[in-house]
Amino acid sequence: MKKIVLTLLLVSSLPMAHAGEYVKRNGALSLSTGNGSAEFNINSSHGNASGVCNMEGVAESVGAGAGQRNRWVYSDSSSACIAVISELKDSSVNVTTRSCENYCGVSAVGSMDGKYSAK
């Protein structure tokens, strides 16, 4: 019995891959994590149909900050775009981008940033 309990404790402490869907006003984020990275897809706008942002890729894990469970950074090698995706302790995800205009229509620039809640 002790071996079973110990095995269950060890397995539950291993980092496991998980996928999540998150939303905010005029935005959606898909996030699949595991092995020190996170595959993501962000679609957003400012509410009008004239501009949309769409970014996807693989972000690498970096140290989590205060109030965070995990944090990943995406850096586009073909531009100066950087996205920081932070899984917060309240199970929401915060996205911050810099120089990612190439992923957006003119009227949607900045719409990827913000707090996304679990769907």
The 8 nearest C-alpha neighbors of each residue, nearest first, counted from 0:
[[1, 3, 2, 4, 5, 6, 7, 8],
 [2, 0, 4, 3, 5, 6, 7, 8],
 [3, 1, 5, 0, 4, 6, 7, 8],
 [2, 4, 6, 0, 1, 5, 7, 8],
 [3, 5, 7, 1, 6, 2, 8, 0],
 [4, 6, 2, 8, 3, 7, 1, 9],
 [7, 5, 3, 9, 8, 4, 2, 10],
 [8, 6, 4, 10, 5, 9, 11, 3],
 [9, 7, 5, 11, 6, 10, 4, 12],
 [8, 10, 6, 12, 7, 11, 5, 13],
 [9, 11, 7, 13, 12, 8, 6, 5],
 [10, 12, 8, 9, 13, 7, 14, 6],
 [11, 13, 9, 10, 8, 14, 15, 7],
 [14, 12, 10, 11, 15, 9, 8, 16],
 [15, 13, 12, 16, 33, 34, 11, 10],
 [16, 14, 13, 33, 17, 32, 34, 11],
 [15, 17, 33, 32, 14, 18, 31, 34],
 [18, 16, 32, 31, 15, 19, 33, 30],
 [17, 19, 31, 30, 32, 16, 20, 29],
 [18, 20, 30, 29, 31, 21, 17, 117],
 [19, 21, 29, 118, 28, 117, 30, 22],
 [20, 22, 117, 28, 118, 116, 115, 27],
 [23, 21, 27, 115, 116, 26, 118, 28],
 [24, 22, 115, 26, 25, 116, 27, 114],
 [23, 25, 26, 22, 46, 27, 115, 45],
 [26, 24, 43, 44, 46, 23, 45, 27],
 [27, 25, 43, 23, 24, 42, 22, 44],
 [26, 28, 22, 42, 21, 41, 43, 23],
 [29, 27, 41, 21, 40, 20, 22, 30],
 [30, 28, 20, 40, 39, 19, 21, 41],
 [29, 31, 39, 19, 18, 38, 28, 32],
 [32, 30, 18, 38, 37, 17, 19, 39],
 [33, 31, 37, 16, 17, 36, 18, 38],
 [32, 34, 16, 35, 36, 15, 37, 17],
 [33, 35, 36, 32, 16, 14, 15, 37],
 [36, 34, 60, 33, 59, 37, 32, 61],
 [37, 35, 59, 60, 58, 34, 33, 32],
 [38, 36, 32, 58, 31, 57, 39, 33],
 [37, 39, 57, 31, 56, 30, 32, 58],
 [38, 40, 30, 55, 29, 56, 37, 57],
 [39, 41, 55, 29, 28, 54, 42, 30],
 [40, 42, 28, 54, 53, 27, 55, 43],
 [43, 41, 53, 27, 52, 26, 28, 54],
 [44, 42, 26, 52, 25, 111, 51, 110],
 [45, 43, 51, 107, 110, 46, 25, 52],
 [46, 44, 107, 110, 47, 25, 43, 106],
 [47, 45, 44, 25, 48, 24, 43, 107],
 [46, 48, 49, 45, 50, 44, 106, 107],
 [47, 49, 50, 46, 51, 44, 45, 106],
 [48, 50, 47, 106, 51, 104, 107, 105],
 [51, 49, 104, 107, 106, 48, 105, 44],
 [50, 52, 44, 107, 104, 103, 43, 53],
 [53, 51, 103, 43, 102, 42, 44, 107],
 [52, 54, 42, 41, 102, 103, 51, 43],
 [55, 53, 41, 40, 102, 52, 42, 56],
 [56, 54, 40, 39, 41, 53, 57, 38],
 [55, 57, 39, 38, 58, 40, 54, 73],
 [56, 58, 38, 37, 39, 73, 36, 59],
 [57, 59, 73, 72, 37, 71, 36, 38],
 [60, 58, 36, 71, 72, 35, 73, 37],
 [59, 61, 71, 35, 36, 70, 72, 58],
 [62, 60, 71, 70, 63, 59, 72, 69],
 [61, 63, 70, 64, 60, 69, 71, 68],
 [64, 62, 69, 70, 67, 68, 61, 65],
 [65, 63, 67, 66, 62, 70, 68, 69],
 [64, 66, 67, 63, 68, 87, 88, 62],
 [65, 67, 88, 87, 64, 68, 63, 89],
 [68, 66, 87, 88, 64, 65, 63, 69],
 [67, 69, 88, 87, 86, 63, 66, 70],
 [70, 68, 63, 86, 67, 85, 71, 87],
 [69, 71, 85, 63, 61, 84, 60, 86],
 [70, 72, 60, 59, 84, 58, 61, 83],
 [73, 71, 83, 58, 59, 82, 84, 60],
 [74, 72, 58, 82, 81, 59, 83, 57],
 [73, 75, 81, 80, 76, 72, 82, 58],
 [74, 76, 80, 77, 78, 79, 81, 73],
 [75, 77, 78, 74, 79, 80, 73, 81],
 [76, 78, 75, 79, 80, 74, 101, 99],
 [79, 77, 80, 75, 76, 99, 98, 101],
 [78, 80, 98, 81, 75, 77, 99, 76],
 [81, 79, 99, 98, 75, 78, 97, 74],
 [80, 82, 74, 97, 73, 96, 79, 75],
 [81, 83, 96, 73, 95, 72, 84, 97],
 [84, 82, 72, 95, 94, 71, 96, 85],
 [83, 85, 94, 71, 70, 93, 72, 82],
 [86, 84, 70, 93, 92, 69, 87, 83],
 [85, 87, 92, 69, 68, 67, 70, 91],
 [88, 86, 67, 89, 91, 68, 90, 92],
 [87, 89, 67, 90, 68, 66, 86, 91],
 [88, 90, 87, 91, 86, 66, 67, 92],
 [91, 89, 88, 87, 86, 92, 117, 116],
 [90, 92, 116, 87, 89, 115, 117, 86],
 [93, 91, 86, 115, 85, 87, 114, 116],
 [92, 94, 114, 85, 113, 84, 115, 86],
 [95, 93, 84, 112, 113, 83, 85, 114],
 [94, 96, 112, 83, 82, 113, 84, 93],
 [97, 95, 82, 81, 112, 83, 99, 94],
 [96, 98, 81, 99, 80, 82, 95, 79],
 [97, 99, 80, 100, 79, 81, 96, 101],
 [98, 100, 80, 101, 97, 102, 96, 81],
 [99, 101, 103, 102, 98, 108, 104, 105],
 [102, 100, 99, 103, 104, 98, 80, 78],
 [103, 101, 100, 52, 53, 99, 54, 104],
 [104, 102, 52, 100, 51, 101, 108, 107],
 [103, 105, 50, 51, 107, 106, 52, 108],
 [106, 104, 107, 108, 50, 103, 100, 49],
 [105, 107, 50, 104, 108, 49, 45, 51],
 [108, 106, 50, 44, 51, 104, 110, 45],
 [109, 107, 110, 103, 100, 106, 105, 104],
 [110, 108, 111, 112, 107, 96, 100, 99],
 [109, 111, 44, 112, 107, 108, 45, 43],
 [112, 110, 109, 43, 113, 94, 52, 41],
 [113, 111, 95, 94, 110, 109, 96, 114],
 [114, 112, 94, 93, 115, 111, 95, 110],
 [113, 115, 93, 92, 94, 116, 23, 91],
 [116, 114, 23, 22, 92, 21, 91, 93],
 [117, 115, 91, 21, 22, 118, 23, 92],
 [118, 116, 21, 91, 20, 22, 115, 90],
 [117, 21, 20, 22, 116, 19, 115, 27]]
